[in-house]
Amino acid sequence: SFIDAQIDTVFERLKDSEVLLNEYKQVNKITDLNSISGVYLERLNDLENRVIELEIEEKLLGQLEKLTSKNSSEIAVNNLLPILAGSNFESSLKTSLGDLHMLLLKREEMLFTVTDDNNIVKGIDFQIEIQRSLIIETIKALRAKLSARIIELKSKLKGVETVYYGLPTKELEFARLERLFAINEKYYTMLLEKRIEYQISKEGFVSQNQILEEPRLPDAPIAPQKKMV
């Protein structure tokens, strides 16, 4: 849902930037950037691509933190694991989420024979909270690291732009519009790829539950037993 919402937003920006670019081409009769320094343009594109990648990862970590913060009964680790697939922080969190998954399964198994007030269940709940807190702290540390890296890259990007914007005005405006369109196009394409990766990854995580026999309604009530009463 998060990726789909982002796709809709970016798609609208992509259409707007494409319209602006085409209108500017027609009015000023500019078709390419051959007269503009390709060195700075390539550097700008590299920095922008990296910033986009890090921003997507930072937002995904935010979603992961939000889902992990739910009550233990609402956490579905099978839904969290696909989010990590292919990300740079997969190795940092996969083991911790796996341990949380085992604790949640153990709790479910215990509740078949005892109640929530059982001391063993309370002990498992305590372990779940510790594991969840550990995961949330790890996510926060990763997000802080990503945010610092994004700020650093944006600072470098600003420095390159200062030089790049010293080019002739007409070519500069064309380059700005074309680069805006390229950014939105890359962002949109990347989100589409992320959605496909998530769908493929999600298919690889299946529930460990299996229905052995469908439930059937009894022919007569099981309670109260009239003869016994």
N, C-alpha and C positions, 0 to 999 in steps of 0.2 A: 504493500500500500504506500509506503514511504517513497519507493522508487517510482511508482506510477504517478504520484503527486508531483514529484520533481520533474518527471518527463513532460507532464502537461504544462508546467510553468516554463521550462526551458524551450519547449516547442513554440510557445507563443513569442518568446523573445527571439527565437530563430527566425520566425516569419517576419517580425518587425524589422530585424536587422537586414534581412534579405531585401525587403521593399526599399529601405533607405539606400542600400548599396546600389540597387538597380536604378533608382531615380537619379542618384549622383552620377552614375556612369552616363546616363542619357543626357543630362544637362551639361556636363563638363567634357564629354567625349573622351573619357579616360578608360582604357581597357586592361592595362597591366601595370605591374610595379617594376618594370625593367630599369627605370630611371632612379629607383629608390634603393638605397644600400641594403643588399640582401643579408649582409653580416648581422646587422642590428635586428632585422626582421626575424631571422632564424633564432637569434638569442632570445628575443621576446617570446616567440612561439614556444621554445623549450621551457622557459620559466613559467609561462602561462599554463602549459600542459601539466607541469609538476604541481602548480598551485591547485588546479582543478582536481587532480588525483587526490591530493592531501585533503582538500575540503570535503570530497565525497567520503573518504575514509573517516574523517572527523565526525561527519553527520551520521554515518553508520554506527560508529562507536556510541554516539549519543542515543541512538535507537536501542542499541544493545544494552546500554546502562539503564534505560527506562524499563525495558522488559525484565531485566534481572532484578530490578528493585521491587517487583510485584511480590505479593505473599507467596510463600512456598507452594501452596496448593494451586496457584495460578501460573507457575513457571512451567513452560513446556520447552525443555532443553532441545528437543528435536527440532523446534522452530528457531532456536538460537544458533545452532551449529551451522546451518547453511549460510547465515549472514557472514560467517568468518571465511567461507570458502574463497580461496584465491587472494585474500587480503594479506597485507604485510604483518598484521598483528595476529594471524591465525595461530602461529606457534606459541604465542604468549598466553593465549586464553583457552585453547582447545582442551588442554589437560585439566585445567581448573573447572571448566564446564562439564567435562566428563566425570570428575569427582562429584560435582553437585548432582549430576544425573543419577549416579549410583546411590547417593544418599536419599534422593527423592523416591527412587524405586524401593529402597529398603523401607522407607516410611510407609509407602503404600502397602507393601507386603505385611508389615506389622499390624496395620489397621484392619486386616482381615480377621485377626484373632483378639485384638485388644482395642481399647478406646484411646482418645486423644489424651486422657489424663494419665495414661500409663507412664511410668518413669522412663522406660526404654524409649518410648516415642518422644517424650520430652527431651531426652538426651540427643536423639537424632535431630529434633528440631533445633537444638542448640548448635549442633555441628553444621546444619544447613545454614543457619544465620551467619556463623563464622565464615563458611565457604562463600556465601553470597557477598558478605562484606569484603572478603579478600578479592573477589572478582570485580566488584564495583571500584575498589581502590586501584586495582590494576588498570581498569578502563580509564579512570580519571587521570592516572599518571600518563597513559598513552595519549589521551586527548590533549593534555597539557604539552606534551612533547610535540604533537602534531601542530598545535596552535603556535608554538614558538617557531617551528620550522616554517609555517605559512607566513608569519610576520617577517621572518628573515628573507624568504624568497620574494615577498612583495616589496621589501626594501630594495633588493637588487633589481627587481623589475622596474621600480620607479626611477632608479639611476639610469638604466638603459633607455627608458622612455624619454628622459630628459635630453639625451643626445639625439635620439631618434626623432623627437619633435622639432629639431632644428632644421628639418628639411623644408623645401618650398611648400607654401600653404596649400595649394590645390592638391598636390600629390600627397601631402600629409593628411588632409581630410579624407581622401580616397583610401589611403592606407589604414586610417583609423576605422573607417566603416568596414573595410574588408577584413580587418583583424577582429572586429567585433562579431562579424558574421562567422568567422572561422572559430572563434572561441565558443560561441553558442552551438555551432555544428559539432565541434569536438565533444562538448559537454553532453549534448543530446545523444550522440553516438555511444559515448562511454556509458551513459545510463541505460541505453538499450542493451549493451553488452552485459552490464551488471545484472539486469533483469533476467537475461538468458542464463547467465552463470548461476544465479540464485535458483531458478527453476530446475536446472539440471542437477544442481547440488541437492536441492530439496528432495528430488526423486531418489537420491541415494540414501536418505535417512528414513527408515521405515519404523513404524511402531513395533515394540517387542510384544504387544498384546496380540492374541489370536483367539478368535471365537471358536470354541470347541463344539458348542451346541447352542442353538437358538433357544431362548426362554419360552416356556409354554405356560399358559394359564391353567391352574388346577380345575378339576371338574366341580369341586365343592370347596367352600371356605376352609382354610386351615385353622381359623380361630373366629369366634370362641368354639370350643368343643362342647356341644350342648349336653351330651350324655355325661361328660365329666362334671360339668357345672351342676 
